[in-house]
């Protein structure tokens, strides 16, 4: 069920919490690994990105896209070798 928010500020706050969770999930799962990333690691990364997209679609507010793009760029910079 999509989130029900009374105003943009509440929606923005909840949205940012979701984005922070996704960034933290990437760090927990991939940061500090000293070996080559496996195909399973790559699948997990793609699953996280897909799930991120699903949750973000629930918000249906274009004004929040800036924060999404910012979070995705941050993740991509840190884990570009994993996502490509």
C-alpha angles and dihedrals in degrees: 000000000000118000116266111220129177097207143005095257093059091044091049092050093051092044092052090051089056092048092049090051091054092049090050091049090056091050094048093048102037114015115105097015107147098192132070115284113256128223086256090057090051092049091050091050091051090047091053091050091048091049090048089055092050094053093044091053088059090067095057094191119127092202089072095055092090090064092047093052091046092052093045092051091050092051092045092051092051096042106024092131089056099046099047 
